[in-house]
Structures are given as structure tokens and as C-alpha cells.
């Protein structure tokens, strides 16, 4: 080999390596950037058109076009999902990694939503087909549409059951997205993703309930026969055992899925028609005081089926009272949230319109009912008028407003701001299973506690009252002793009509057979200690007086009642069940058992697992 040839050999090698490098780079770019990028952009373009077609088909009630668009959207989103993960290395690039991870999560979630949507297309087809009905008689056609819609209810269950895991996965992926990580040209998508996250949080948790209740719901909304429900509007500012003083009542009639009538009126007017007048219980006669027991004071039991039994005795004595298929209790906190969901409410009054917001609604209602000194016949008419206006606005809500309303209903059922009772056994079984009925557990197979406070002549202090329950469980030899304290905190200033010194009657519901050792903090009226066989509970109770507060310079009014008792032998101590009282919006719980200690807001019934051998 000559010197020149020897010199050219390394150059040729370098050139070959350069060519190889270019080919390798080109291949890499083609395989990992260009091809997936083109596929991604092409699928995005197709998806954009499919979304437009789906919206058009839905609004024009065209099930065939809607189904085709959904399936095409699913295919396009699958391509985007795969190619997006194909270029997953972008997630590690500085500056764009966070946004890219958000894109992948969004694509995964969107694809899972569409896969789930395909599972409910068959009943949705029938809904869209029903919406295409046309005719000369709008009311008749409207009823046919509702009939067709309600007929599909039983068929939703199987589809929802299949779709639910996909929607759960979508919700989980959406919850991992950080909107603040969007940047650059993707920045304007942050608000859209936030809306989608909110919608998923509101909708997905309600799917299991819908899966289990479609057939029951069909019956409850008037198929095959109309259903009339007695509405009880409870004022939680004046707390009673089921959530508040029964200030107003109403009826709602469902007939083949349509709300036929909705009325509301002052409870005192209905009370004046009652002919059943039993003597008042010692507590009511002493504390209110009245000679007779009235319908408006019938909700003395925290167990809603028991209270409904009391209400029915009064109601059935009213001449000509229409038969009812159930009772629905609605309290103040639920109403406040509904007002927020519909962005406020304007109610006409003789003195001009009153605009209600969640912040002023309670005061305005109380001022109209109590503060103006109006006659009894008209002073609570404002509440009835307001409820009719609010329900009209709620039932006509759509889109994200409807989602907010549905979420509020779901939360309020779990927090006992709404309580349901149905005469139909299947419906009442659903209520009991979902814990929507304010039913006191008779046999919890655990240690048990429920503290029930009733505002007696304390006016409306419960709007601002807060409660703290502390329970300590101590093992003494082979027995268990439990100490429970209930502390009231009332920051209100006495103004003589809305807030006054607080007087209440508190009851502690304990496992049957519990033996009271001591009670402190109740006033001079003899305390109670008895067995309630119907609820299978020992009940300890007494009357409470909080100090008056007339100036902000005075300390906030506080008071504590403490009871100590032996638990009956045989109570399973592995768990503690605490059932909260309906209608309380500010309550906390602390449980102490040996080295175990937990504190939490008490916003729903809880079952705690206690440590063994403490």
C-alpha cells in the first residue's frame, strides 16, 4: 500500500461513519419524530372534525351520526395516545417535560372516557331517538319523550357497569395533571383541563349509585304510577334531631318522569289542620313549653323512619290530606349550596325583589320570617316562595350548572343535609344501603356513639355554632370504660331575635346496656338515663345552658358536657361506629384509645378500627 493510499483509508472510514451516522439519525428522526409526529397531527386533525360532528349530531338528535362520530373519536384518540407515548422521551426534555407529561395524561384520560362512552351508546341511542319525536301537540309529544327516556333507565345499568372502570381510570389520570405546568402554545388548554377535572370529580363518584338504582329510580319518578312526596324544609339554624326545625312543607308529584306539581307552604298552616293532639313529652313540655305535641315538633327522634312514623300520625289526622309515597327532609345547608350552584336567586316580595346568595340567604330568610314582625299567616311565606323559585331554577338547569347541582345532591345525601324515606320497600332498601336515610344502626357489631343536640329556645345560633366530640376509651381489667365530652362553641352576639343565649337538650346514644357512672355540665333539671328498645340503645341526656354574650369584648360562649360509663360486656371493641347528627355543618371528632389518637372533621358517619389489646 502506498503512502497516499494509506492516508486515504482513514478518510474513507470517516466518510463511511458519517454516512452511517446520517442514515442512523435520519432513521431515528423518521421512526421517533417524523412518522409519529405526522400520525399524531393527522389523528388530531381527524379528531377535531369528529368532535364537531359529534356535537352537531347530538344537538340535532341524530343517533346514527353521533355513534359513528364517537367511534371515530375513540379510534383517533387511540392513535394519538399510542404515538404520544411513542415520543415519550419528550417528557425528559428541559422546559417542555412537564407540559408533555400533562399532554400524555390528558390523552390517556380522553381515550378512557371515550371507551367508556361507547359502552352506553345503546341506551343513549334510544334517548336521542326519543328527542326526534315531533307532532302537533307539544305536551303529548313531550310526555312521549319523557316516557321513552324513562323506559331506558333499566338498560343503563349494564352499560354503566362496563364503562365505570374506564371512567375511574380517566378520573385518576386527570387528577395527576398539573394545570400550572402548561406553558407556551398549550397554555390556553389549562382552563379546559380544569373544567374537565371538575366534571370528572362530580360525575364519576355518582356512577355506582346509578348502576344500582336505575330500576328503583324509574319507580320513584312515577313509573308506572304517579308518586307524591311530602317535602319537609328544616331550618338548621334551629337544630333538631333530624336536622332542624320543620319550618315549611311542600309536595312534589312525579308522573312518568315529569314533575307534575311542586308546592311549598308554611308548616304552621298545615299544623293548624291537624286533629291529632297528644300531650307533649316531658322534655318538650318543660323546655318549649307547650301543652300539646305538634306536627312541627314531631322530628324528635334522630332515626328518620321513627320520626316519619310520628309525622304520619299527625298527617293522617288532617281531613282530606292527600296520600304520600314518602318523605324528603331538606335542610338549610343544602339550600345554601343550591343557591350557589344556580349563581344566586332573586325572589319577589311585597317590598320589592330580594337577591339571595349563599352568604346572605340565611339572614334574609330569617329577617323576612322573624325580624320584620309580620303576622304568623304571612311571615314565613317568603320561605315557601323562595323554595318554589329555587326548585324551578334547579330543575331547569343544564350543562355544568346541572353537574354542580348533581354534585351538591350527592354530597348533601352523604352529609345528611338531605334525608330520604320511601314507602316502597325496594327504594327504602336502596336508601339504607347508601346511608341516605338517617337510619340509626341498631346492631353495629362495634362500639357505638351518636350525640344529638336539639336547640330549644336558642333561636338560630346553630348557623354559627360549632361542636367538638372527644371520646376516650380505657381498658380497666377485662372491662372498658368510655368518657365522652361534647363541647359547644358559640361566637354569636345576643341581638334578641336571631341570636340569643343558647338552650339545648343533648342526648348521647350508647350501646344498649351501658352503665352511666357520672354526668356533668347539665343544668338542674333532672338528667335522663333510659333504654330505647326500638333503637337498641341506652340514652343519656340533659339540658344545657350556654352563657350570654352581648359584647365582642366578652369571651366566646363555650360549654362542655361530660359523661362517663361502662360499656356492656360483649361489645366488639375492634371498631367504633360514630353516627353524626343531621343538620350540623361544623363538627369535629377526636377518638383516644390507649396510644391510638385520631382527630377529624365529622362530615359523615364513620367507622374506625381500634388497635388490639389497648
C-alpha positions in Angstrom: 0.0 0.0 0.0 1.4 3.4 -1.0 1.7 6.3 1.4 -1.2 8.1 -0.4 -3.5 5.1 -0.2 -2.7 4.7 3.5 -3.6 8.3 4.0 -6.9 7.9 2.2 -8.1 4.9 4.2 -8.9 6.8 7.4 -10.7 9.5 5.4 -12.8 6.8 3.7 -13.6 5.3 7.1 -14.6 8.7 8.5 -16.8 9.3 5.5 -18.5 5.9 5.8 -19.1 6.6 9.5 -20.5 10.0 8.7 -22.9 8.5 6.1 -23.8 5.8 8.6 -24.5 8.4 11.2 -26.6 10.4 8.9 -28.6 7.3 7.9 -28.9 6.4 11.6 -30.0 9.9 12.6 -32.4 10.0 9.6 -33.9 6.7 10.7 -34.2 7.8 14.3 -35.9 11.0 13.3 -38.2 9.2 10.9 -39.1 6.4 13.4 -39.2 8.5 16.6 -40.1 12.0 15.4 -41.4 12.4 11.9 -43.6 9.4 11.5 -45.2 9.5 15.0 -45.4 13.3 14.7 -47.3 13.0 11.3 -49.5 10.3 12.7 -50.2 12.4 15.8 -51.1 15.5 13.9 -53.2 13.6 11.4 -55.1 11.9 14.2 -55.5 15.3 15.9 -57.0 16.7 12.7 -59.4 13.8 12.3 -60.4 14.1 16.0 -61.1 17.7 15.7 -63.6 17.0 12.9 -65.1 14.1 14.7 -65.7 16.3 17.8 -67.6 18.8 15.6 -69.7 16.1 14.0 -70.5 14.6 17.4 -71.7 17.9 18.7 -73.8 18.5 15.6 -75.3 15.0 15.8 -76.1 15.4 19.5 -77.8 18.8 19.0 -79.8 17.5 16.0 -80.7 14.3 17.9 -79.1 12.1 15.2 -78.1 8.8 16.9 -76.6 7.2 13.8 -74.2 10.1 13.2 -73.5 10.5 16.9 -72.5 6.9 17.3 -70.3 7.0 14.2 -68.6 10.1 15.4 -67.9 8.7 18.9 -66.4 5.5 17.5 -64.2 7.5 15.1 -63.2 9.8 18.0 -62.2 6.7 20.0 -60.0 5.4 17.1 -58.4 8.8 16.6 -57.7 9.2 20.3 -56.2 5.7 20.4 -53.7 6.7 17.6 -52.8 9.9 19.4 -52.4 8.0 22.7 -50.0 5.5 21.2 -48.0 7.9 19.2 -47.8 10.3 22.2 -46.2 7.5 24.3 -44.0 6.6 21.3 -42.4 10.0 21.7 -42.3 9.7 25.5 -38.7 10.9 25.6 -40.0 14.4 25.3 -41.1 14.1 28.9 -37.5 14.4 30.0 -36.6 17.4 27.9 -35.9 20.5 29.9 -38.6 23.2 29.7 -41.3 21.1 28.0 -41.2 17.9 30.0 -43.9 18.9 32.4 -46.3 20.1 29.7 -45.6 17.0 27.7 -46.5 14.7 30.7 -49.7 16.7 31.0 -50.5 16.0 27.3 -49.9 12.3 27.8 -52.2 12.2 30.8 -54.9 14.2 29.0 -54.7 11.9 26.0 -55.0 8.8 28.2 -57.9 10.2 30.1 -59.8 11.4 27.0 -59.3 7.9 25.4 -60.6 6.2 28.5 -63.7 8.5 28.6 -64.5 7.7 25.0 -64.1 3.9 25.5 -66.5 4.2 28.4 -68.9 6.3 26.4 -69.1 3.6 23.7 -70.5 1.2 26.4 -73.5 3.4 27.0 -74.3 4.1 23.3 -77.3 1.7 23.1 -79.5 3.4 25.7 -78.2 6.8 24.6 -79.4 5.9 21.0 -82.9 5.4 22.4 -82.7 8.8 24.2 -81.6 10.6 21.1 -84.3 8.8 19.0 -86.9 9.9 21.6 -85.8 13.5 21.2 -86.5 13.4 17.5 -90.3 12.9 18.1 -92.4 15.6 16.5 -96.1 16.4 16.4 -98.8 19.0 16.6 -99.4 18.6 20.4 -96.3 19.6 22.2 -97.5 18.4 25.6 -98.3 15.0 24.3 -95.1 14.7 22.4 -93.2 16.0 25.5 -94.7 13.2 27.6 -93.8 10.6 24.9 -90.2 11.9 25.0 -90.1 11.6 28.8 -91.8 8.2 28.6 -89.1 7.0 26.1 -86.3 8.4 28.3 -87.5 6.8 31.5 -88.1 3.5 29.7 -84.4 3.3 29.0 -83.5 3.5 32.7 -83.1 -0.3 33.4 -80.8 -0.6 30.3 -78.4 2.0 31.6 -77.1 -0.3 34.4 -75.1 -2.9 32.4 -73.5 -0.2 30.2 -72.5 1.9 33.2 -71.1 -1.1 34.9 -68.8 -1.7 31.9 -67.9 1.9 31.5 -67.2 2.7 35.1 -63.6 1.2 35.3 -62.7 3.3 32.2 -64.1 6.5 33.8 -62.3 5.7 37.0 -59.0 5.5 35.2 -59.8 8.7 33.4 -60.5 10.5 36.7 -57.3 9.2 38.2 -55.2 10.4 35.2 -56.9 13.8 35.2 -56.2 14.2 38.9 -52.5 13.8 38.1 -52.4 16.7 35.7 -50.9 19.9 37.0 -52.6 22.8 35.1 -49.8 25.2 36.2 -47.3 23.1 34.1 -48.9 24.0 30.9 -46.8 26.6 29.0 -46.4 28.3 25.7 -48.9 27.4 23.0 -50.5 24.9 25.3 -51.2 27.5 28.0 -54.8 28.2 26.9 -55.7 24.5 27.5 -55.2 24.8 31.2 -58.6 26.1 31.9 -60.2 23.5 29.7 -58.5 20.7 31.6 -59.6 22.3 34.9 -63.2 22.1 33.7 -62.7 18.5 32.7 -61.2 17.6 36.0 -64.1 19.2 37.9 -66.7 17.4 35.7 -65.0 14.1 36.3 -64.8 14.6 40.1 -68.5 15.4 40.1 -69.7 12.7 37.7 -67.6 9.6 38.3 -68.4 9.0 42.0 -72.1 9.0 41.2 -71.9 6.2 38.6 -72.0 3.3 41.1 -75.2 4.7 42.6 -76.8 5.0 39.2 -75.7 1.4 38.4 -77.6 0.1 41.4 -80.6 2.3 41.3 -81.8 2.7 37.7 -84.8 0.4 38.2 -85.7 2.0 41.6 -85.3 5.4 40.1 -87.8 4.5 37.4 -90.4 3.7 40.1 -89.6 6.8 42.2 -90.2 9.2 39.3 -93.6 7.9 38.6 -93.5 4.7 36.5 -95.9 3.1 36.2 -98.0 5.1 38.7 -97.6 8.8 39.9 -95.7 9.3 43.2 -96.3 12.1 45.6 -93.6 13.0 48.2 -94.0 15.1 51.3 -91.2 17.7 51.5 -90.0 18.9 54.9 -87.9 22.1 54.9 -85.8 22.1 58.0 -84.1 25.2 59.4 -80.7 24.0 60.6 -80.2 27.3 62.4 -82.6 25.9 64.9 -81.2 22.4 65.2 -83.5 19.4 65.9 -82.9 15.7 65.9 -83.3 15.2 62.1 -81.5 18.4 61.0 -83.6 21.4 62.0 -86.9 22.9 62.9 -89.6 21.9 60.4 -90.4 25.4 59.2 -92.1 24.7 55.9 -93.6 21.8 53.9 -94.5 21.0 50.4 -95.4 18.3 47.9 -93.7 17.2 44.7 -95.5 14.9 42.3 -93.7 12.8 39.7 -95.8 11.3 36.9 -94.0 9.2 34.2 -90.7 11.1 34.9 -92.2 14.5 34.8 -92.6 16.9 37.8 -96.3 17.4 37.7 -96.6 19.8 40.7 -94.3 21.4 43.2 -95.8 23.3 46.1 -94.4 24.8 49.4 -96.1 26.5 52.3 -95.6 27.5 56.0 -95.6 24.4 58.3 -97.8 26.3 60.9 -100.6 26.4 58.3 -100.6 22.6 58.0 -100.2 22.2 61.8 -103.4 24.2 62.2 -105.3 21.5 60.3 -104.0 18.6 62.5 -106.7 17.0 64.7 -104.3 14.5 66.5 -103.2 16.3 69.7 -101.4 14.0 72.1 -99.8 15.5 75.2 -96.3 16.9 74.8 -93.4 14.8 76.1 -91.8 15.9 79.3 -88.9 17.4 77.5 -91.0 19.4 75.1 -93.5 20.4 77.8 -90.7 21.6 80.1 -88.3 23.2 77.6 -90.5 24.9 74.9 -93.0 25.0 76.8 -96.3 23.7 75.2 -99.2 21.5 76.4 -99.6 19.5 73.2 -97.3 17.8 70.9 -97.4 19.4 67.4 -96.6 18.3 63.9 -93.8 20.9 63.7 -92.1 19.3 66.7 -92.6 15.7 65.5 -88.9 15.2 64.5 -87.7 14.3 68.0 -86.0 11.0 67.0 -82.7 11.1 65.2 -83.8 7.9 63.5 -85.7 9.1 60.4 -88.0 6.1 60.0 -89.1 6.6 63.6 -89.6 10.3 63.1 -91.6 9.6 59.9 -93.8 7.4 61.9 -94.5 10.3 64.3 -95.1 12.7 61.4 -97.6 10.3 59.7 -99.7 10.1 62.9 -100.2 13.9 62.7 -100.5 14.0 58.9 -103.1 11.2 58.7 -105.4 13.1 61.1 -105.7 16.0 58.7 -109.1 15.9 56.9 -108.6 15.5 53.2 -104.7 15.2 53.3 -103.5 13.7 50.0 -101.8 10.3 50.4 -98.0 10.4 50.2 -95.4 7.9 49.0 -92.5 9.1 51.0 -90.9 12.0 53.0 -87.9 14.0 51.9 -86.2 16.2 54.5 -84.2 19.2 53.2 -82.1 21.4 55.4 -80.6 24.9 55.3 -77.1 23.9 54.2 -78.4 22.1 51.1 -80.5 25.1 50.1 -77.5 27.5 50.6 -75.4 25.3 48.2 -78.1 25.1 45.6 -78.3 28.9 45.6 -74.6 28.9 44.9 -74.9 26.4 42.1 -77.5 28.4 40.2 -75.5 31.6 40.8 -77.9 33.3 43.2 -81.7 33.7 43.3 -84.0 36.8 43.1 -87.3 36.4 45.0 -90.2 38.8 44.6 -91.6 40.2 47.9 -94.3 42.9 48.6 -91.4 45.3 49.4 -89.5 44.6 46.2 -87.2 41.8 44.9 -84.6 40.3 47.3 -81.5 38.8 45.8 -80.2 35.8 47.7 -76.6 34.5 47.8 -75.1 31.7 49.9 -73.7 34.4 52.1 -76.9 36.3 52.9 -79.6 33.7 52.3 -80.0 32.6 55.9 -80.1 36.1 57.3 -82.6 37.3 54.6 -84.9 34.3 55.3 -84.8 34.9 59.0 -85.3 38.7 58.6 -88.4 38.1 56.4 -89.8 35.4 58.8 -88.8 36.9 62.2 -87.1 40.3 62.0 -90.0 42.3 60.4 -92.6 41.4 63.0 -95.1 40.2 60.3 -98.3 38.3 61.2 -98.0 34.5 61.5 -100.1 33.9 58.4 -97.6 35.7 56.1 -94.3 35.8 58.0 -92.9 32.5 56.6 -94.5 32.8 53.1 -91.1 34.1 51.9 -89.5 30.8 52.6 -92.2 28.9 50.6 -91.9 31.3 47.7 -88.2 31.1 47.7 -88.2 27.3 47.7 -90.5 27.2 44.7 -88.4 29.7 42.8 -85.2 27.8 43.7 -86.6 24.4 42.7 -87.8 25.8 39.4 -84.3 27.1 38.6 -82.7 23.9 39.7 -84.9 21.6 37.7 -84.3 23.7 34.6 -80.5 23.7 34.9 -78.3 22.3 32.2 -74.6 21.7 31.4 -72.1 22.4 34.1 -74.8 24.0 36.3 -76.6 20.7 36.2 -73.3 18.9 37.1 -72.8 21.3 40.1 -76.4 20.6 41.2 -75.9 16.8 40.9 -72.7 17.0 42.9 -74.4 19.1 45.6 -77.2 16.5 45.9 -74.7 13.7 46.1 -72.6 15.4 48.8 -75.7 16.5 50.7 -77.0 12.9 50.8 -73.7 11.8 52.3 -73.6 14.7 54.8 -77.2 14.2 55.8 -78.3 17.6 54.5 -80.9 15.6 52.6 -82.7 12.7 54.2 -85.0 10.3 52.3 -87.8 7.9 53.3 -89.9 5.9 50.9 -92.9 3.7 51.5 -91.6 1.4 48.7 -89.5 -1.3 50.3 -87.1 -1.7 47.4 -86.5 2.1 47.3 -86.0 2.2 51.1 -83.5 -0.7 50.9 -81.5 1.4 48.4 -81.7 4.4 50.8 -80.5 2.2 53.7 -77.6 0.7 51.7 -76.4 4.1 50.5 -76.8 5.6 54.1 -79.1 8.3 52.8 -82.0 7.8 55.2 -80.7 8.9 58.6 -81.2 5.4 59.9 -79.7 4.7 63.3 -77.8 1.4 63.2 -79.5 -1.0 65.6 -76.8 -3.7 65.7 -73.5 -2.2 64.6 -71.3 -5.1 65.8 -69.0 -2.4 67.3 -68.7 0.2 70.0 -71.2 2.9 69.1 -71.8 6.6 69.7 -74.2 9.2 68.4 -74.5 12.7 70.0 -77.8 14.5 69.3 -78.3 18.2 70.2 -81.7 19.9 70.0 -81.9 23.7 70.0 -84.7 24.6 72.4 -85.4 28.4 72.5 -81.9 29.1 71.3 -83.3 30.9 68.3 -80.9 30.5 65.3 -77.5 30.1 67.0 -76.8 26.9 65.1 -75.9 29.0 62.0 -72.6 29.8 63.7 -72.4 27.1 66.3 -69.5 24.5 66.2 -69.2 21.2 68.1 -66.3 19.1 69.2 -66.8 15.5 70.4 -64.0 13.8 72.3 -64.3 10.1 73.3 -61.7 8.3 75.4 -61.8 4.5 75.8 -59.9 3.0 78.7 -59.5 -0.7 79.4 -59.8 -1.5 83.1 -59.1 -5.1 83.7 -61.4 -7.0 81.4 -63.9 -4.1 81.1 -64.0 -0.9 79.1 -64.9 2.5 80.4 -65.7 5.3 78.0 -65.7 9.0 78.6 -67.4 11.4 76.1 -67.3 15.2 76.1 -69.4 17.4 73.9 -68.2 21.0 73.6 -70.4 23.8 72.2 -68.6 26.9 70.8 -71.0 29.8 70.0 -69.4 33.1 68.7 -72.8 34.8 68.2 -73.7 38.1 69.9 -77.1 38.2 71.6 -79.4 40.5 69.4 -82.7 39.4 70.9 -84.2 37.9 67.8 -81.7 35.9 65.6 -79.2 35.1 68.3 -79.9 34.6 72.0 -78.3 32.7 74.9 -78.3 29.1 73.7 -80.5 26.5 75.5 -80.5 22.9 74.3 -81.3 19.3 75.1 -78.4 16.9 74.4 -78.7 13.1 74.2 -75.9 10.5 74.0 -76.9 7.3 72.2 -74.7 4.4 73.5 -74.7 0.6 73.2 -77.6 -0.9 74.9 -76.6 -2.0 78.5 -74.1 0.8 79.0 -74.0 1.8 82.7 -73.7 5.5 83.5 -71.0 6.4 86.0 -71.3 10.2 86.0 -72.6 13.1 84.1 -71.5 16.8 84.4 -72.3 20.0 82.6 -76.1 19.7 82.5 -78.3 22.1 84.5 -80.5 21.5 87.5 -83.3 19.8 85.5 -83.0 16.0 86.2 -81.0 14.2 83.5 -82.2 11.2 81.6 -80.8 7.7 81.6 -83.0 5.1 79.9 -83.1 2.3 77.4 -84.7 2.9 74.0 -85.6 -0.7 72.9 -86.7 0.3 69.4 -83.3 1.7 68.6 -81.5 -0.8 70.8 -79.6 1.9 72.6 -79.0 3.3 76.1 -79.8 7.0 76.1 -78.3 9.6 78.5 -79.3 13.2 78.2 -79.8 16.5 79.9 -80.5 20.2 79.5 -77.7 22.7 78.6 -77.4 26.5 79.0 -74.6 28.5 77.4 -73.6 31.8 78.9 -75.0 35.0 77.3 -72.6 37.1 75.1 -73.6 40.7 74.4 -70.2 42.2 73.5 -67.2 41.2 71.4 -65.1 42.0 74.4 -66.6 39.1 76.2 -65.2 35.6 75.6 -66.8 33.4 73.0 -69.5 31.3 74.7 -68.4 27.7 75.4 -69.8 24.8 77.3 -68.9 21.2 77.8 -71.0 18.2 78.9 -69.1 15.1 80.0 -70.5 11.6 80.6 -68.6 8.5 81.8 -69.9 5.0 81.5 -69.1 1.3 81.5 -69.6 -0.4 78.2 -71.6 -3.6 78.4 -69.6 -6.8 78.2 -69.7 -8.5 74.8 -69.5 -5.3 72.8 -67.0 -5.9 69.9 -64.2 -3.4 70.6 -62.4 -3.9 67.3 -64.3 -1.0 65.8 -66.0 2.2 66.8 -69.0 3.5 64.8 -69.9 7.2 65.2 -73.1 8.4 63.5 -73.3 12.1 63.1 -76.4 14.1 63.7 -78.1 15.5 60.5 -78.1 19.3 60.0 -74.7 20.1 61.6 -72.2 21.9 59.4 -69.3 22.4 61.8 -68.4 19.4 63.9 -65.2 17.6 64.7 -64.3 14.3 66.4 -61.4 13.1 68.5 -61.0 9.4 69.5 -58.4 8.3 72.0 -57.9 4.6 72.9 -54.5 3.8 74.5 -51.8 5.1 72.3 -54.3 5.5 69.4 -55.4 9.0 68.7 -57.2 10.4 65.7 -59.0 13.8 65.0 -61.1 14.6 62.0 -64.0 16.8 60.8 -67.2 14.8 61.3 -68.9 15.3 58.0 -70.4 11.8 57.6 -70.8 8.6 59.6 -67.5 6.9 60.3 -66.3 3.5 61.4 -62.8 3.5 63.0 -60.7 0.4 63.5 -59.3 0.4 67.1 -55.9 -1.1 68.0 -56.0 -4.5 69.5 -55.3 -5.0 73.2 -55.2 -1.4 74.3 
